[in-house]
Amino acid sequence: MALRLHKNDMVSIITGEHKGLTGRITKVFPDKMRVNVEARNLVKRHTKPNRKNQQGGIVEKEASMHISNVMLLCPKTNKPTRLGMQILENGKRVRFSKKAKELID
């Protein structure tokens, strides 16, 4: 199944602890149906010292969240919207906002 959300899309979180907040998608995991949202859903990891992190200690990083918990922000209205797929005359598949009926990419 192809995901309709892509990297660098602005999304609104619609459920959970961060409900109502917005952010940019930094990473997409299509096989797991999950996304990372910039500066949201932060978790703390206790790490041992290693080459990358010589000090070790507690590191904060973004955890993934299921794609059903986020909704794309419409570029025109800046409100959460559902996505539709449309095929143009030249055969290219594009996404469009169901709220504003406007092409996204």
C-alpha positions in Angstrom: 0.0 0.0 0.0 1.4 3.4 -1.0 1.4 6.1 1.6 -0.1 9.5 0.7 2.1 11.3 3.2 5.6 12.3 2.2 8.8 13.7 3.8 8.6 17.5 4.4 4.8 17.5 4.4 3.3 19.7 7.1 0.9 17.7 9.3 -1.4 18.2 12.3 -1.5 15.6 15.0 -5.1 14.6 15.6 -4.8 12.2 18.5 -2.7 11.4 21.5 -0.5 13.5 23.8 0.4 16.1 21.1 -3.1 16.5 19.8 -3.6 19.9 18.0 0.1 20.5 17.4 1.6 20.7 13.9 5.0 19.8 12.5 7.0 18.7 9.5 7.5 15.0 8.6 11.2 14.2 8.9 11.1 10.4 8.1 8.5 8.0 6.7 8.5 4.2 7.4 6.1 2.9 4.7 6.4 -0.8 5.7 5.4 0.0 9.3 2.9 2.7 8.4 4.6 5.2 10.7 6.2 8.7 10.4 8.5 10.9 12.5 7.3 14.4 13.1 9.8 17.2 13.8 10.2 18.0 17.5 7.1 15.9 18.4 6.7 12.6 20.3 10.1 13.0 21.9 11.4 10.1 24.0 14.4 9.7 26.3 17.0 7.0 25.6 19.7 6.0 28.1 22.8 5.3 26.0 26.2 3.9 26.8 29.3 5.9 25.7 30.3 5.0 22.1 32.2 6.6 19.2 29.2 8.7 18.1 28.3 9.8 21.6 31.5 9.7 23.7 29.8 11.1 26.9 26.8 8.7 26.9 23.9 9.5 29.2 20.2 10.5 28.4 19.5 11.4 24.8 16.2 12.8 23.6 15.0 11.7 20.2 11.9 11.6 18.0 9.8 8.5 18.2 7.6 7.4 15.3 3.8 7.6 15.4 1.2 5.8 13.3 0.1 7.6 10.1 -3.5 7.4 11.3 -2.6 9.9 14.1 -1.6 12.7 11.7 -3.4 14.6 9.0 -2.0 16.7 6.2 -2.4 20.5 6.5 -4.0 22.0 3.4 -1.6 24.6 1.9 -4.5 26.9 1.0 -6.6 26.9 4.2 -3.9 25.7 6.7 -6.4 23.3 8.2 -6.2 19.5 8.4 -7.6 17.8 5.3 -8.1 14.4 3.8 -6.2 13.6 0.6 -7.4 12.4 -2.7 -5.5 11.1 -5.7 -6.0 12.4 -9.2 -4.5 11.5 -12.6 -3.7 14.4 -14.8 -3.9 14.5 -18.6 -0.2 13.6 -19.0 -0.7 10.5 -16.8 0.9 11.8 -13.7 -0.6 10.9 -10.3 -1.0 13.9 -8.0 -2.5 14.4 -4.5 -5.2 17.0 -3.9 -6.8 18.5 -0.8 -10.4 17.3 -0.4 -11.2 20.4 1.7 -10.1 23.1 -0.9 -10.1 20.9 -4.0 -6.6 22.1 -4.8 -3.6 20.2 -6.0 -0.8 19.7 -3.5 2.1 18.5 -5.7 
